[in-house]
Amino acid sequence: MANIAITGAGRGIGLELTKQHLAAGDRVFALVRDPAAADALDKLAAGAGDRLSVHKMDVGDAASIKAGAASTGDAPIDILYNVAGLLGVTQSELDSTDWDAFDEVIDIMLKGPMRVLQAFLPRMGKGSKVINFSSQVAASTWPYGGYYAYAAAKAGLGRMMRSVAIDLKDRGIIVGIVHPGYVQTDMGGAGADITPEDSARGIRTLAEGWTLDRSGDFYKWNGEPHAW
């Protein structure tokens, strides 16, 4: 049984990862911004015994991250999934930018994963894994404009976590960056290419097989390397 921590666990791919890890017999710490609104997690917890607990964590708030991690106890963490995110402003905003909205995206999707990693790092050791959700938008091969804040946050996340991977290699901690696909979630919409179930299944398989020699690399949910 592995100990799994998942941010953004209340819906979408985070919720599906929770379901699949529970089905595999793992112990899951589900981290959500508003536990009172996490009805799907409550239903899962009712049948999971002590293998699922729900914890408050707003990944855009440093104090909430520390408190949320502390509330999970001191058990070793085998896999940390940095899933939580938001799309933010999508138009180009070349003439005018909503900087408050821009900063929120950076806080949640760039600073957030690093703070979450720092909060759980004392409980991670050789063989532990940190899987960071990125996007195809983060790659230089993305052929469209717009999404400035989102692209900046995800591209920055990838390069930052590649540096983290180098610095954690001597400890045997594996850092992964993954594009989950264009998924049928609240963010992706009903017309997206794949289901949360398919995305989570691929990511779980990828995470469990991720090796130290590939730490810091960028992969698609289906196991294919993703161009930077």
C-alpha positions as a Markdown table, in Angstrom:
| # | Residue | x | y | z |
|---|---|---|---|---|
| 1 | Met | 0.0 | 0.0 | 0.0 |
| 2 | Ala | 1.4 | 3.4 | -1.1 |
| 3 | Asn | 0.7 | 6.7 | 0.6 |
| 4 | Ile | -0.6 | 9.2 | -2.0 |
| 5 | Ala | -1.2 | 13.0 | -1.7 |
| 6 | Ile | -3.3 | 14.7 | -4.4 |
| 7 | Thr | -4.0 | 18.4 | -4.7 |
| 8 | Gly | -7.2 | 19.4 | -6.6 |
| 9 | Ala | -8.7 | 16.0 | -5.6 |
| 10 | Gly | -12.3 | 17.1 | -5.5 |
| 11 | Arg | -13.0 | 16.9 | -9.2 |
| 12 | Gly | -11.7 | 16.0 | -12.7 |
| 13 | Ile | -8.5 | 14.1 | -13.0 |
| 14 | Gly | -7.6 | 14.6 | -9.3 |
| 15 | Leu | -10.8 | 12.9 | -8.2 |
| 16 | Glu | -10.3 | 10.1 | -10.7 |
| 17 | Leu | -6.7 | 9.6 | -9.5 |
| 18 | Thr | -8.2 | 9.3 | -6.0 |
| 19 | Lys | -10.7 | 6.7 | -7.1 |
| 20 | Gln | -8.1 | 4.6 | -8.9 |
| 21 | His | -5.5 | 4.7 | -6.1 |
| 22 | Leu | -8.2 | 3.6 | -3.7 |
| 23 | Ala | -9.2 | 0.8 | -6.0 |
| 24 | Ala | -5.5 | -0.3 | -6.0 |
| 25 | Gly | -5.5 | -0.5 | -2.2 |
| 26 | Asp | -3.5 | 2.7 | -1.6 |
| 27 | Arg | -4.0 | 5.3 | 1.2 |
| 28 | Val | -5.0 | 8.7 | -0.2 |
| 29 | Phe | -4.7 | 12.2 | 1.3 |
| 30 | Ala | -7.2 | 14.2 | -0.8 |
| 31 | Leu | -6.3 | 18.0 | -0.7 |
| 32 | Val | -9.1 | 20.4 | -1.7 |
| 33 | Arg | -9.7 | 24.1 | -1.4 |
| 34 | Asp | -13.2 | 23.6 | 0.1 |
| 35 | Pro | -13.8 | 20.3 | 1.8 |
| 36 | Ala | -17.4 | 21.2 | 2.6 |
| 37 | Ala | -18.1 | 21.2 | -1.2 |
| 38 | Ala | -16.3 | 17.9 | -1.9 |
| 39 | Asp | -19.4 | 15.8 | -2.1 |
| 40 | Ala | -17.9 | 13.2 | -4.4 |
| 41 | Leu | -14.9 | 12.7 | -2.0 |
| 42 | Asp | -17.3 | 12.4 | 1.0 |
| 43 | Lys | -19.1 | 9.5 | -0.8 |
| 44 | Leu | -15.8 | 7.8 | -1.5 |
| 45 | Ala | -14.6 | 8.3 | 2.1 |
| 46 | Ala | -17.8 | 6.6 | 3.4 |
| 47 | Gly | -16.7 | 3.3 | 1.8 |
| 48 | Ala | -12.9 | 3.7 | 2.1 |
| 49 | Gly | -12.4 | 3.4 | 5.9 |
| 50 | Asp | -9.2 | 5.0 | 7.0 |
| 51 | Arg | -7.6 | 4.8 | 3.5 |
| 52 | Leu | -9.1 | 8.2 | 2.4 |
| 53 | Ser | -9.1 | 11.5 | 4.3 |
| 54 | Val | -10.1 | 14.9 | 3.0 |
| 55 | His | -8.0 | 18.0 | 3.9 |
| 56 | Lys | -8.3 | 21.7 | 3.3 |
| 57 | Met | -5.6 | 23.2 | 1.1 |
| 58 | Asp | -5.7 | 26.3 | -1.1 |
| 59 | Val | -2.6 | 25.9 | -3.2 |
| 60 | Gly | -2.7 | 29.7 | -3.9 |
| 61 | Asp | -2.1 | 30.4 | -0.2 |
| 62 | Ala | 1.1 | 29.6 | 1.6 |
| 63 | Ala | -0.4 | 29.4 | 5.1 |
| 64 | Ser | -3.1 | 27.0 | 3.8 |
| 65 | Ile | -0.6 | 24.8 | 2.2 |
| 66 | Lys | 1.4 | 24.4 | 5.4 |
| 67 | Ala | -1.7 | 23.8 | 7.5 |
| 68 | Gly | -3.1 | 21.4 | 5.0 |
| 69 | Ala | 0.1 | 19.3 | 4.8 |
| 70 | Ala | 0.4 | 19.3 | 8.6 |
| 71 | Ser | -3.2 | 18.0 | 8.9 |
| 72 | Thr | -2.3 | 14.9 | 7.0 |
| 73 | Gly | 0.0 | 13.7 | 9.8 |
| 74 | Asp | 3.5 | 12.4 | 9.5 |
| 75 | Ala | 3.2 | 9.3 | 7.3 |
| 76 | Pro | 5.8 | 9.0 | 4.5 |
| 77 | Ile | 4.5 | 10.2 | 1.1 |
| 78 | Asp | 5.2 | 7.8 | -1.8 |
| 79 | Ile | 3.6 | 9.9 | -4.6 |
| 80 | Leu | 2.6 | 13.6 | -4.5 |
| 81 | Tyr | 0.4 | 14.7 | -7.4 |
| 82 | Asn | 0.4 | 18.5 | -8.0 |
| 83 | Val | -2.9 | 18.6 | -9.9 |
| 84 | Ala | -4.7 | 21.8 | -8.8 |
| 85 | Gly | -5.0 | 24.5 | -11.3 |
| 86 | Leu | -7.1 | 27.0 | -13.2 |
| 87 | Leu | -7.3 | 28.3 | -16.7 |
| 88 | Gly | -7.4 | 32.0 | -15.9 |
| 89 | Val | -7.7 | 34.7 | -18.5 |
| 90 | Thr | -7.7 | 33.3 | -22.0 |
| 91 | Gln | -7.8 | 36.3 | -24.3 |
| 92 | Ser | -4.5 | 37.8 | -25.6 |
| 93 | Glu | -4.8 | 41.0 | -23.5 |
| 94 | Leu | -2.1 | 42.6 | -25.5 |
| 95 | Asp | -3.5 | 46.1 | -24.9 |
| 96 | Ser | -4.7 | 45.6 | -21.3 |
| 97 | Thr | -3.9 | 42.9 | -18.8 |
| 98 | Asp | -5.9 | 42.0 | -15.6 |
| 99 | Trp | -2.8 | 41.6 | -13.4 |
| 100 | Asp | -4.7 | 40.4 | -10.4 |
| 101 | Ala | -6.0 | 37.5 | -12.5 |
| 102 | Phe | -2.5 | 36.9 | -13.9 |
| 103 | Asp | -1.0 | 36.9 | -10.4 |
| 104 | Glu | -3.6 | 34.4 | -9.2 |
| 105 | Val | -2.6 | 31.9 | -12.0 |
| 106 | Ile | 1.0 | 32.3 | -11.0 |
| 107 | Asp | 0.3 | 31.8 | -7.3 |
| 108 | Ile | -1.7 | 28.6 | -7.9 |
| 109 | Met | 0.1 | 26.9 | -10.8 |
| 110 | Leu | 3.8 | 28.1 | -10.4 |
| 111 | Lys | 4.3 | 29.0 | -6.7 |
| 112 | Gly | 1.7 | 26.5 | -5.5 |
| 113 | Pro | 3.3 | 23.2 | -6.6 |
| 114 | Met | 6.7 | 24.4 | -5.2 |
| 115 | Arg | 5.2 | 25.3 | -1.9 |
| 116 | Val | 3.3 | 22.0 | -1.8 |
| 117 | Leu | 6.5 | 20.1 | -2.5 |
| 118 | Gln | 8.3 | 21.9 | 0.2 |
| 119 | Ala | 5.5 | 21.2 | 2.7 |
| 120 | Phe | 5.7 | 17.4 | 2.0 |
| 121 | Leu | 9.4 | 17.1 | 1.3 |
| 122 | Pro | 10.4 | 16.2 | 4.9 |
| 123 | Arg | 8.2 | 13.1 | 4.5 |
| 124 | Met | 9.7 | 12.0 | 1.2 |
| 125 | Gly | 12.7 | 9.8 | 0.6 |
| 126 | Lys | 14.4 | 7.5 | -1.8 |
| 127 | Gly | 11.8 | 6.3 | -4.4 |
| 128 | Ser | 9.2 | 9.0 | -3.6 |
| 129 | Lys | 7.7 | 10.7 | -6.6 |
| 130 | Val | 6.4 | 14.2 | -7.3 |
| 131 | Ile | 4.2 | 14.3 | -10.4 |
| 132 | Asn | 3.5 | 17.8 | -11.6 |
| 133 | Phe | 0.6 | 18.5 | -14.0 |
| 134 | Ser | 1.7 | 20.7 | -16.9 |
| 135 | Ser | 0.1 | 21.2 | -20.4 |
| 136 | Gln | 0.9 | 21.1 | -24.0 |
| 137 | Val | 0.5 | 24.9 | -23.9 |
| 138 | Ala | 3.8 | 25.0 | -21.9 |
| 139 | Ala | 5.8 | 23.7 | -24.8 |
| 140 | Ser | 7.6 | 25.9 | -27.4 |
| 141 | Thr | 5.9 | 23.7 | -30.0 |
| 142 | Trp | 2.4 | 25.0 | -29.1 |
| 143 | Pro | 1.3 | 26.8 | -32.3 |
| 144 | Tyr | -1.3 | 29.3 | -30.9 |
| 145 | Gly | -1.3 | 32.6 | -29.1 |
| 146 | Gly | -3.2 | 33.8 | -26.0 |
| 147 | Tyr | -3.3 | 32.1 | -22.7 |
| 148 | Tyr | -0.4 | 34.3 | -21.5 |
| 149 | Ala | -0.7 | 33.7 | -17.7 |
| 150 | Tyr | -1.5 | 30.0 | -18.1 |
| 151 | Ala | 1.4 | 29.4 | -20.6 |
| 152 | Ala | 3.8 | 31.4 | -18.4 |
| 153 | Ala | 2.9 | 29.4 | -15.3 |
| 154 | Lys | 3.1 | 26.0 | -17.0 |
| 155 | Ala | 6.3 | 26.7 | -18.8 |
| 156 | Gly | 7.8 | 28.1 | -15.7 |
| 157 | Leu | 6.6 | 25.1 | -13.7 |
| 158 | Gly | 8.4 | 22.7 | -16.1 |
| 159 | Arg | 11.7 | 24.5 | -16.0 |
| 160 | Met | 11.5 | 25.0 | -12.2 |
| 161 | Met | 10.7 | 21.3 | -11.6 |
| 162 | Arg | 13.5 | 20.2 | -13.9 |
| 163 | Ser | 15.9 | 22.2 | -11.6 |
| 164 | Val | 14.3 | 20.6 | -8.6 |
| 165 | Ala | 14.8 | 17.2 | -10.1 |
| 166 | Ile | 18.5 | 17.8 | -10.4 |
| 167 | Asp | 18.7 | 19.0 | -6.8 |
| 168 | Leu | 16.7 | 16.0 | -5.4 |
| 169 | Lys | 18.5 | 13.3 | -7.4 |
| 170 | Asp | 21.0 | 12.5 | -4.7 |
| 171 | Arg | 18.1 | 11.9 | -2.3 |
| 172 | Gly | 16.5 | 9.4 | -4.8 |
| 173 | Ile | 13.4 | 11.5 | -5.1 |
| 174 | Ile | 11.9 | 11.4 | -8.6 |
| 175 | Val | 10.2 | 14.5 | -10.2 |
| 176 | Gly | 7.9 | 14.2 | -13.2 |
| 177 | Ile | 6.2 | 16.7 | -15.4 |
| 178 | Val | 3.1 | 15.4 | -17.3 |
| 179 | His | 0.7 | 16.7 | -19.9 |
| 180 | Pro | -2.6 | 15.0 | -18.9 |
| 181 | Gly | -4.1 | 15.3 | -22.4 |
| 182 | Tyr | -7.1 | 17.3 | -23.6 |
| 183 | Val | -9.5 | 16.0 | -21.0 |
| 184 | Gln | -13.3 | 16.1 | -20.5 |
| 185 | Thr | -13.2 | 18.1 | -17.3 |
| 186 | Asp | -14.7 | 21.5 | -16.2 |
| 187 | Met | -11.6 | 23.1 | -17.7 |
| 188 | Gly | -11.4 | 21.0 | -20.9 |
| 189 | Gly | -15.1 | 20.8 | -21.6 |
| 190 | Ala | -17.3 | 18.0 | -22.8 |
| 191 | Gly | -15.9 | 18.1 | -26.3 |
| 192 | Ala | -12.3 | 17.3 | -25.2 |
| 193 | Asp | -10.5 | 14.2 | -26.5 |
| 194 | Ile | -10.2 | 11.8 | -23.6 |
| 195 | Thr | -12.1 | 11.0 | -20.4 |
| 196 | Pro | -10.7 | 11.7 | -16.9 |
| 197 | Glu | -10.6 | 7.9 | -16.4 |
| 198 | Asp | -8.3 | 7.4 | -19.3 |
| 199 | Ser | -6.1 | 10.3 | -18.4 |
| 200 | Ala | -5.8 | 9.2 | -14.8 |
| 201 | Arg | -5.1 | 5.6 | -15.7 |
| 202 | Gly | -2.3 | 6.6 | -18.0 |
| 203 | Ile | -0.8 | 9.1 | -15.5 |
| 204 | Arg | -0.9 | 6.5 | -12.7 |
| 205 | Thr | 0.8 | 3.9 | -14.8 |
| 206 | Leu | 3.4 | 6.5 | -15.9 |
| 207 | Ala | 4.0 | 7.7 | -12.3 |
| 208 | Glu | 4.4 | 4.2 | -10.9 |
| 209 | Gly | 7.0 | 3.3 | -13.6 |
| 210 | Trp | 8.9 | 6.6 | -13.5 |
| 211 | Thr | 12.6 | 6.0 | -12.8 |
| 212 | Leu | 15.3 | 8.3 | -11.4 |
| 213 | Asp | 17.1 | 8.5 | -14.7 |
| 214 | Arg | 14.1 | 10.2 | -16.2 |
| 215 | Ser | 13.5 | 12.6 | -13.3 |
| 216 | Gly | 12.7 | 16.1 | -14.6 |
| 217 | Asp | 11.5 | 14.9 | -18.0 |
| 218 | Phe | 8.2 | 15.9 | -19.6 |
| 219 | Tyr | 5.8 | 13.2 | -20.7 |
| 220 | Lys | 2.3 | 12.8 | -22.1 |
| 221 | Trp | -0.3 | 10.9 | -20.1 |
| 222 | Asn | 0.1 | 7.9 | -22.5 |
| 223 | Gly | 3.8 | 7.5 | -21.7 |
| 224 | Glu | 5.2 | 9.3 | -24.8 |
| 225 | Pro | 7.9 | 12.0 | -24.3 |
| 226 | His | 6.5 | 15.5 | -24.8 |
| 227 | Ala | 8.6 | 18.0 | -26.8 |
| 228 | Trp | 9.5 | 21.1 | -24.9 |
